[in-house]
Amino acid sequence: METMKGTQLWATIFLLVGGLVHLIPQVYSWLSGITGGTPWIQIIVGAVSVILALMLFFGGKK
């Protein structure tokens, strides 16, 4: 059960970070500029968020 709480915490953090990056256009542009114009950081945050969400949906049923 402790693992599920950790997963929920990380999911919340990634949701918050992803939301803030998309809420503030300057942050999105700055992060894209760091990676040479391709939004790699945003893509990675989004992919990890999806994986965490799937873990929460399907990992908690026992």
C-alpha positions in Angstrom: 0.0 0.0 0.0 2.9 2.3 0.6 4.0 2.0 -3.0 0.6 3.2 -4.2 0.9 6.4 -2.0 4.3 7.0 -3.5 2.9 6.6 -7.0 0.1 9.0 -6.2 2.5 11.5 -4.9 4.6 11.3 -8.1 1.5 11.5 -10.3 0.4 14.6 -8.4 3.9 16.2 -8.9 4.0 15.4 -12.6 0.5 16.7 -13.1 1.3 19.9 -11.3 4.6 20.4 -13.3 2.9 19.6 -16.6 0.0 22.0 -15.8 2.3 24.8 -14.9 4.5 24.4 -17.9 1.4 24.6 -20.2 -0.1 27.4 -18.2 2.9 29.8 -18.4 3.9 30.2 -22.1 7.3 31.6 -21.2 8.2 28.5 -19.3 7.2 26.3 -22.2 9.2 28.4 -24.6 12.2 28.4 -22.3 12.2 24.7 -21.8 11.8 24.2 -25.6 14.8 26.5 -26.1 16.9 24.5 -23.7 16.4 21.4 -25.8 17.1 23.0 -29.2 13.5 23.9 -30.1 12.0 20.4 -29.6 9.9 20.2 -26.4 11.7 17.0 -25.1 11.2 17.9 -21.4 7.5 18.4 -21.9 7.2 15.1 -23.9 9.0 13.2 -21.1 6.9 14.8 -18.4 3.8 13.9 -20.4 4.9 10.3 -21.0 5.8 9.7 -17.3 2.4 11.2 -16.3 0.6 8.8 -18.6 2.6 5.8 -17.2 1.8 6.9 -13.6 -1.8 7.3 -14.4 -2.0 3.8 -15.9 -0.2 2.5 -12.8 -2.8 4.1 -10.6 -5.7 2.8 -12.7 -4.6 -0.8 -13.0 -2.1 -1.3 -10.2 -4.4 -0.7 -7.3 -6.8 -3.6 -7.9 -6.1 -6.7 -5.8 
